[in-house]
Amino acid sequence: MKAVSPLVATAILLIITVAGGVIIYNYVVNSLSSPKQYASLSITSCKMVIVNNETIINLKITNIGTASTTIREVVVIPINITKEINQTIDPGTTKSFNIFIDESLNNNTKYYVIVRYSEGETEPYQITLVK
């Protein structure tokens, strides 16, 4: 039985090493490539003022994602009041909205707000009462 020449064996090992390196390089480059565009909203602050028989809620929202999104509605819980807002918010920007409710809310109740947008909704955020 004849053995493989050291020159041929070296060439075969070199080809296998280069092919393996190319496969690993492609896998790593595809894994680390930029993520898809997404939108994610974060409530920066939410304050409530009660004036006479009307409640005004000031809401500041920041888009911490990489794509624009449209805010559809704001829900105040536990009273389940829904206000529609059709506003587009660009990535990295903060917008402020005033929501008017035609009734005086209870000062002693904890209220929360949820913002629903094109890609989902925010976590409930506690509303701070400004006296």
C-alpha positions, 0 to 999 in steps of 0.5 A, spaced: 500 500 500 502 506 498 502 512 502 499 519 500 505 524 498 506 529 504 505 535 499 498 532 497 496 531 504 498 538 506 494 541 500 488 537 502 488 539 509 489 546 507 483 546 502 479 543 508 481 548 513 480 554 508 473 551 506 471 550 514 473 558 515 469 560 509 463 556 512 464 559 519 465 566 516 459 566 513 455 564 519 458 569 523 457 575 518 449 573 517 448 572 525 451 579 527 448 583 521 444 588 523 437 586 526 431 588 522 427 594 523 422 594 529 419 599 533 418 600 541 415 605 545 416 607 552 412 611 556 417 617 559 412 620 564 404 620 565 401 626 569 394 627 571 391 634 573 383 634 575 380 641 574 373 642 575 369 636 572 375 635 567 381 630 567 387 632 563 392 627 562 399 629 559 403 623 556 410 623 554 412 617 549 419 615 546 420 611 540 426 607 542 426 602 536 429 603 529 423 604 525 417 609 525 410 607 528 403 609 529 400 610 536 393 608 535 390 609 542 391 610 549 387 606 555 386 608 562 385 603 567 382 600 571 376 605 568 377 602 561 377 609 558 380 608 551 382 615 547 384 614 539 390 617 537 393 617 530 400 620 531 406 617 527 412 617 532 419 617 529 425 613 532 429 616 537 424 622 538 419 623 544 412 626 543 407 629 548 400 628 548 394 631 552 388 626 553 382 630 556 376 626 560 370 629 561 369 627 568 373 628 574 377 622 576 378 619 584 384 622 587 385 616 591 385 611 586 391 609 582 390 609 575 395 606 569 395 607 562 397 603 556 399 605 549 397 601 543 401 602 537 402 598 530 407 593 533 404 592 540 402 595 546 406 598 552 406 595 559 402 599 564 405 605 567 402 609 573 399 616 572 402 621 577 397 626 580 399 633 580 396 637 585 
